[in-house]
Amino acid sequence: MNKEHLTPDASERVLARLADLLETRLPSRGGDPAASYVAKLFSKGPDAALKKVGEEATELVMAAKDKQPERIVSEMADLWFHCLVVLTENGLRPEQVVAELARREGVSGLEEKASRLKTP
């Protein structure tokens, strides 16, 4: 299994470049469903991408249960990709998710969850 590691900045740049590319596939930007898998997903409405997120999450769970490292990485990449599609459909960016993770850094998971339950 490839153990190559990207720096945190390089990882964020990969996500940003992918998000930029996904934005070009939006119908409002001329994405062609006949020429692009993502444009085709967008053309089917939000349920199509959401369904793919569910499918990929299930495949990831199965790979992890089977303790198959290469497949875990592959399925996680598929899941992240489809999550990026959902973000794009909703006018959001991966940088916003990274910022939210940074905000939570150093906060107990129990405390963070309790704070969300208090928020209206």
URSUL-V336283 format. One record per residue. PHI is phi in radians with two decimals (* if undefined). OMEGA is omega in whole degrees, -180 to 180 (999 if undefined). Layout:
phi->{PHI/PHI}
omega->{OMEGA/OMEGA}
This chain:
phi->{*/-1.20/-1.80/-1.08/-2.11/-1.63/-1.18/-0.96/-1.09/-1.15/-1.09/-1.13/-1.15/-1.06/-1.09/-1.15/-1.11/-1.13/-1.08/-1.03/-1.11/-1.03/-1.06/-1.24/-1.59/-1.10/-0.97/-1.18/-1.87/1.52/-1.01/-1.79/-1.03/-1.36/-1.99/-2.47/-1.00/-1.18/-1.06/-1.14/-1.04/-1.02/-1.18/-1.49/1.62/-1.10/-1.09/-1.12/-1.21/-1.12/-1.08/-1.12/-1.05/-1.08/-1.09/-1.18/-1.10/-1.12/-1.12/-1.13/-1.02/-1.13/-1.11/-1.19/-1.08/-1.47/0.92/-1.94/-0.94/-1.10/-1.23/-1.03/-1.08/-1.10/-1.20/-1.14/-1.07/-1.08/-1.11/-1.04/-1.00/-1.22/-1.14/-1.13/-1.07/-1.10/-1.00/-1.06/-1.03/-1.78/1.21/-1.99/-2.20/-1.08/-1.05/-1.20/-1.20/-1.07/-1.10/-1.17/-1.10/-1.09/-1.09/-1.42/-1.02/1.45/-1.77/-0.97/-1.02/-1.17/-1.14/-1.10/-1.13/-1.09/-1.16/-1.23/-1.21/-1.43/-1.32/-1.19}
omega->{-180/-179/-179/180/174/174/178/179/180/178/179/179/177/179/-180/178/179/178/177/180/180/179/179/-179/179/178/-180/179/176/178/-176/-180/179/-175/-173/176/-177/177/178/176/-180/-176/-179/-179/-173/-179/-179/180/179/177/179/177/178/180/-178/177/179/179/177/179/-179/179/180/178/180/179/-180/-173/-178/-180/176/180/-179/-180/177/177/177/-180/179/180/-178/173/176/176/179/177/-178/178/-177/177/-178/-176/177/178/178/178/178/178/179/176/178/179/-178/-176/179/178/178/178/178/178/-178/180/179/179/178/180/179/-176/180/999}
